[in-house]
């Protein structure tokens, strides 16, 4: 996650996301993926909100994955996986944040801004200094089809530009996902990253619509998508209408909405 325009991590969005899933589908999710775990906090809170779900946390930053494992060690039904989630299998170059040289309001130097992409220097709120390292990378459908992990029903995505690659890497299993929470960017904070509209268009093509926009800043936003194919007819009609209304307001401040 980039900072400091983003809202506090103390907001109850994780708990509200699980409640929204239960409202939409009349049951709790059986499996949740947290993509881009940073320190395991979000995975732990998602697990607390859905205690019977399996929660799989993905983090490839060698500087923080130990903290993810430590945080989740005593949390039931959770698992930490130290690899990059993308749209190919093999190895990838990961650009981890140098916390000592990065200029940020985060006291820890914001390792959560590490990315599979090189920073552009365009983000006016923080100045990133990155160090390239080689990490393991995988498509999610490869892991699912090898029975390494169960398919997800709820996604929490905070991948610093790699959101679209991760979604593509799910392949046909994206159709089983009921809700997606994702942080999106209006500004190219990283070189070559897909911006918000491209991710929205991809999910629209997979029959998702916007169910809520919990937060929108000048450069980024947080969006919840719902899979219309998995909803009953009445819920589908209600959410589809609401989604179109929200979608018209999603553009960055001062810009036209998306249609």
N, C-alpha and C positions, 0 to 999 in steps of 0.2 A: 504494500500500500504506500502510495505517495502521501505527502503531508505538506503543509499544515492546514489546508482548506478542508480536509475531510473531517467528518464528525468524530466524536469521541468513541473509542472502542467500548465504552461503558453502556452504550445504548442497547436496548433489548431486541435488536433486529434478529438475532439468531433464534431466540425464543419465539418471536412473532412469525418468523419464516416457517418454523415447524407447526405452529398453530394454523397458519394459512394452508399448509399442506393438508392437515387434518380436516379443515373446513372444506377444502376443494374435493377431497377424495374419500372423506368419511372414514379415515383410518390414519395411522401414523406411518411414516416412511420406514421401510425395512433396511435400507442401506443409504448412507450419505457419504459423498466424497467432499473433502475439503481440498481444493487445488491451490497450492501456495500457502502452506501452513504457517510460515514464519517462526512462531514459537509454540504452536500447539494450543493456544488459548481458544481460538474459535472452535477447533475440533472438540475440546473439552466441554465447551458451553453447548454446542450442538448435541453432544452425547447426553448432557444433563437434561436437555429439553426433550430428547427422544431416547430414553434410557434402554429401550429394547432394540434399537437400531444398531447395525454395525456402522461404525464411522471410520473411514479410511482417510488418513491425512497424508498428503504428498508434499515433500519439501526436498529440494536438491541442493540447497546452499550448505556447503560443508561447514560453514561457521555457525549455523543455527540448528541443523538437524538433530544434534545431540540434545538441545533444549526441547525440541519437539518430543523426542523419545522420553526424556525425563518427565515432561509435563503429563504425558499420556500413560506413563508406566502403571499407575494405579487407577486408571479410568477404565471401567469394564467395557468390553465390546468395541474397543478402539484399536487401530493399527497404524503405525507410522511407516511410510515407504520413502526411501531416500533416492528418488529419481525425478527427472524432469518430465512433465506431462506435455506431449506435443503430438505432431501428426506423422512421426516416423519412429522406427526402432533403431537403437544403436547408441551413439554417444553424441553429445552436443556441447558447444561452448556456452558456458554460463558466465555472465558478467556480474560478479558479486560486488556489493558495495564495500568500499574501504571506509569503515566507520570513523576512523581517525581524521580523514581528510575531506569527507563529505560535509557540506554545509547544510544543516537541517535543524529543525526545532526538536527532533527526537533526541533524547538524552543518550540513547544507545547508538546513534549514528544512522538509524533507519536501515538496517539490513533487509527489511521488507521491500525496499525499492530495488533490490537486485533483480536481474532480468535475463532472459534469453536474448535480449536485444541491447544494443549499444545506446546509451543515452545521447539524445540530440543536443542537450544544453539549452533547449527551448523553454523548459519549465522554470518560471520565474520565482517559484517559492523555495526550491531547493537546488543545490549544485552537487551533482553526483560525481564521485570519483570511483571508477570500477576497476576490478581486477579479473581478467579472464581465467577461467578454470574449465577443465574437461569434466563432464558429469554424465552419468547414465541417463538415457532418454528412452521413452516408450510411448506407444499409442495405448490408450485405455482399452480399446477393443482387443488388442493383443493380450493384455493381462487378463481380461474377462474370459476370453475364449480358451486361455490356458488354465482356467479355473484357479488363477492366483487370487482373484478377488471377485466378489459377487457384483452384478450390475447395479448401478445406482438408481435411486428414485428421486433423489434430491441432490443438487449440486451447489456448492459454495465456491465461487471462483474469484481469486484475487491474484492474477498472474502477471501483472506488469507488462501487458502487451501481447501475451501468449494465449489470450482467451480463445480466439478463433481457432488456433491450432489444436488446442485441447478439445474443443467441441467437435472438430472434424475427426480427431483421433478416436472418438467414441463410436464412429461408424453407425451401424444400425441400432446400436444400444441407446443412442440419443432418444429414440422413440419411446423407450421405457421410462424416461425421466419425466416426472410430473412438474417439478418446479426447479428453476435455475435462478440463483442470486449471482450477480456478476458486477464487478466494478469496471466501468468503461471510461474511455477518454475522448474528449473533444479535441485535444491538442496532441501533436506527435511528440510525446515525451521521450519516446524511444524510436530509433531509426527503423522504418519499415513496419511499425506496429499497425494493425488494423484499428481504425478509429470506431467510435460508437456506432455510426450508421451502418458500417459494414457488418458488424456483429449482429445488430438488430435485423438487418436484411437476411442474414444467414438463418437466424432463428425463426424469422417469419416464414422462410421457405420450408422449415421443418415443422410448421403448424404450431409454433409458439406465438403468444402475444404478450404484451406488457400488462402485468397485473398490478404493479405498483412501482413507484419511483420513491424509495425511502429518503433519498437525499440527492440534491443536484447542486454542484458548485460551478464555478466559472470554467474549470478545466476538466472536471470529471463528474461522474454520477454513479449512483448505485441503482440497479434495476432488478426487479423480480419478474421473471417470465413464467407463464403457465402453459402447459401442453394442452391445447384444445382437443386433441384427439382422445385424450384420456378422461375428459370431463363428460358428465351426462349432458343431455340436450339442454335442459334449463340452465344449468351452470355455465355451459358453453356459450349460450346466448348472452347471459348476463356479463360474463367476464370478457367476451369479445367486444361488446359495446363499451365497457369500461376501458379496455385496453386501447381502443382506438382514440378515446378521449385523452387518455394519459399520453399517448404517443404524440399527439399534436403539441403537447407542452414540453417535450423532452429536449428540444434543441437547446444549445447553450444560450445564456442570457443575451438578448438582443438579436438572436438569429431566428429565422422562420422555423416552425415545427417541421417534422418529417411526414411526408405523405407518399 
